Amino acid sequence: MPSDAKPTEHLSAPTPVRVPYGGDGLTLTLPTGTMLLRPDDPQPLMTPDRYRRLLTDGINQAGLDLSQPILVVTDRTRLCAYPNYLPITVAVINEIRGLNKPFPIVIAYGTHSRQNDEESLQCYGSLFRDWQFTHHDCDDIDLFTECGTTGRGTPIRLRSDLLQASAVITMGPICHHYFAGYGGGRKLIFPGCGERAAIYRNHGLFLDHRQRQLASRCHPGIIEGNPIADDLFNIEDHLPAALAIHGLQDSHGNICDFLIGPGRDLYHQACSHHARAFEVDIPPQDIVIASCGGFPKDINFIQAHKALHNSAAFVRDGGLLVAFAQCRDGIGSQTFLPWFTTDGFAGAFDRLSAHYEGNGGTALAMQSKTRRIRIALVTALDEQTCRLIGVEKLDITDIEKLLHQPNDHIAWLENASLLVNARPAAA
């Protein structure tokens, strides 16, 4: 997706900044000359009345058959101000269909773990108590209908109830995805409502078997030529959403606007809006200091890795990434660390090629980064774990000393979970 270059600011004097870290924060003094990289937040345009008008117009213009609709929403990892806008959504749909009764809402977990009722109440508000929510289960093979395979060999297994619905409506935020380019939109149906083996087959396109490396086009913000994104579009052809409600966020997760309608062109338009806010175009830097965003973005390493992946793309080959990721809940996976006890990157690549697993892909992406750049963490992870995954554990004093030595180009990312380099260094 194209992005507009944004002006950057350089510090004219040493400056203390608050670093998001866990539920609180730390203070770090940045040296003179540090480049500050921030999102260009969109203007807040959305109100409940505006949303009602947009949704009503979108449904009427699309000419939806609302006799048996199904609404698909995201899980807790990608929220869309649901407590504010879900009640309006179901009310408008029921008003237009002329029926005052619940219709199914499916939570698109993909391979993520199921939320409990308390978490779901936080995500969706009081509607969760009063409505028919379905928790998607990627391991329940009886849910799916076989619809062939993609040109890249991914089984197309789609939820039978979605195939039988009169209209599938998706509602979720547009966001960057670290190997699919962008999340939201089509990804709510697959992998959000996909079957595990099919999801892993699609995600396995992250591997370039010929070059024995990660696929060069599998980056945040890249759709064209991205094998995973291409595969997702192929699957979408078999079950496109009749209507997509694309949420456009600011850096605090607030919904600033919605783009509502069917089709791929609108999805690309929504991605372009997101790119203008959250992509910058700068050459790779010698040193990048980055916060992973604080809680819950750094609750564990698996979550923090998304920000590490974004921030690494700002670092030159052989450069240094200093990241703040508390990881109070540890790694966040029982299957992640064993990938680092294989025969290095080559051994992990061979194992993952033979049998793709979600956290294996994350481990391989991490190994690819530590082969290219030096990574230091301020973290609650223990020294042994840090050594195993190939990073140095430093404290805030170590960082201060390092930054106040003579350095060339230093950049600061206050929330690396959001910002993407439109001119990325290699993965």
C-alpha positions, -999 to +999 in steps of 0.1 A: +000+000+000+013+035-008+021+057+022+028+094+024+062+103+039+057+121+072+079+148+087+101+136+115+114+155+145+149+154+159+157+163+195+177+195+199+188+186+234+188+155+257+152+148+266+135+125+291+106+105+277+081+081+292+085+046+279+053+024+280+063-007+299+038-031+314+010-014+332+032+016+342+062+030+324+099+039+327+117+071+321+145+072+296+166+102+285+171+103+248+203+120+234+204+151+212+197+142+175+174+113+182+147+110+155+112+108+169+088+085+149+051+088+157+019+079+140+000+106+122-034+100+139-065+104+118-091+130+129-119+116+150-150+118+128-172+090+142-203+095+164-231+071+170-255+090+147-229+091+119-223+054+123-260+047+121-264+067+089-233+051+073-244+016+082-280+021+070-268+036+037-242+007+033-268-020+038-294-003+015-269+003-013-256-033-011-291-046-014-285-073+012-308-103+018-311-101+056-334-130+060-307-151+077-277-128+083-245-137+103-223-110+118-186-119+123-165-099+148-129-100+160-116-114+193-098-095+221-066-092+202-081-067+177-110-047+191-133-023+173-151-002+200-177-030+201-195-019+233-203+014+215-211+002+180-224-034+182-258-024+197-263+000+169-252-026+143-277-052+154-304-027+158-300-013+123-298-048+108-330-058+126-348-025+116-340-030+080-350-067+080-382-060+099-375-085+126-368-079+162-349-111+171-313-121+175-292-135+147-259-152+151-227-133+159-195-154+154-163-145+172-134-150+148-106-165+169-086-182+142-062-203+162-064-180+192-077-194+225-113-189+235-123-159+257-141-165+289-174-147+296-158-119+316-133-112+288-161-113+263-182-088+283-152-065+283-148-069+245-185-066+234-203-049+263-237-059+277-249-072+243-228-103+250-253-113+278-283-106+257-274-120+222-265-152+205-227-152+203-209-182+188-173-190+198-155-202+166-135-235+172-109-241+145-105-277+157-142-287+153-139-303+118-177-308+117-182-271+113-166-269+079-175-276+043-147-285+018-146-260-011-115-272-029-080-258-027-063-225-036-038-222-064-011-224-037-024-256-022-044-243+008-075-264+016-106-241+014-125-252+045-153-227+053-179-227+081-210-243+068-232-218+086-215-189+068-219-205+035-256-210+042-262-175+055-282-150+034-256-124+041-222-125+059-213-091+075-179-086+090-170-059+115-135-053+127-105-029+126-080-025+099-045-031+112-011-041+100-003-078+101+033-089+104+033-113+075-001-110+058+003-073+051-030-062+067-055-076+091-092-070+092-117-074+063-114-107+046-093-121+074-123-123+097-138-151+075-104-168+070-083-174+090-107-159+116-133-186+110-110-211+094-099-247+102-065-251+119-047-272+093-059-249+065-048-218+085-014-233+091-011-242+054-018-206+045+006-192+071+033-217+059+035-195+027+056-173+050+085-197+041+104-193+008+115-229+003+136-221-027+157-195-010+154-212+025+144-179+041+113-160+051+093-148+020+106-114+011+071-099+004+056-111+037+058-078+055+034-055+073+018-031+048+026-052+018-002-068-001+009-069-038+031-099-044+026-112-008+019-149-012-001-151+020-022-121+010-027-136-025-038-169-010-063-151+013-078-133-017-082-167-035-101-180-004-122-149-003-134-155-038-153-185-024-170-166+004-168-128+001-185-108+028-218-093+016-209-062+036-177-053+055-176-027+083-139-015+084-129+004+115-102+030+112-083+035+144-060+060+160-029+052+180-050+048+212-073+022+197-102+047+193-124+043+162-121+075+142-142+064+112-158+035+095-157+025+058-187+004+051-195-016+019-187-048+000-157-056-022-120-057-025-116-021-037-131-008-004-107-030+016-077-016-003-091+019+004-093+011+041-058-003+041-046+029+024-062+050+051-044+030+078-011+033+059-013+070+059-016+071+096+008+043+106+035+040+080+066+062+078+093+061+051+129+064+064+161+046+057+173+020+082+189+034+114+220+024+134+201+022+167+163+020+173+148+023+207+113+010+208+085+003+233+063-026+225+034-005+237+030-015+274+002-037+287-015-056+271+008-054+240+038-066+261+019-090+284+040-119+270+067-123+244+044-138+217+023-105+219+054-083+221+070-100+191+047-081+167+062-048+179+097-063+177+091-073+141+078-038+132+107-020+149+134-043+135+124-031+100+138+003+110+173-011+119+201-014+094+220-047+090+243-051+119+225-024+139+210-024+173+173-027+184+167-018+221+132-029+229+111-025+261+088-055+266+079-064+302+065-099+294+050-103+329+033-135+318+065-149+303+067-163+268+030-169+264+034-203+247+046-237+257+056-245+221+078-214+213+111-220+231+117-256+218+122-242+183+154-225+196+169-259+207+170-272+171+200-269+148+198-231+145+178-213+118+183-241+092+171-268+116+140-248+126+133-240+089+134-277+080+111-287+109+087-259+101+087-268+064+077-304+073+050-294+098+040-257+102+029-246+136+019-210+145+045-203+172+071-220+150+066-193+125+071-167+152+103-184+164+117-185+129+109-148+124+127-141+156+157-161+146+158-143+112+160-110+130+188-120+154+208-132+125+206-098+109+207-073+139+216-072+175+186-071+199+186-060+235+155-062+258+145-045+289+122-072+302+111-094+331+122-125+312+151-142+329+187-142+315+186-178+304+155-173+283+169-142+268+201-160+258+181-189+243+161-166+220+193-147+210+188-114+228+207-095+255+190-085+287+198-049+297+184-026+324+176+011+320+210+021+333+227+000+306+206+017+280+213+052+292+251+045+290+248+030+256+228+059+242+251+086+255+282+072+237+289+087+203+263+072+179+253+080+144+216+076+137+192+069+165+154+066+163+127+064+190+094+045+186+070+051+215+047+023+204+062-001+179+031-022+178+016+004+156+043+020+134+056+003+102+085+013+080+073+017+044+110+011+034+117-019+056+151-035+061+151-073+056+132-094+080 
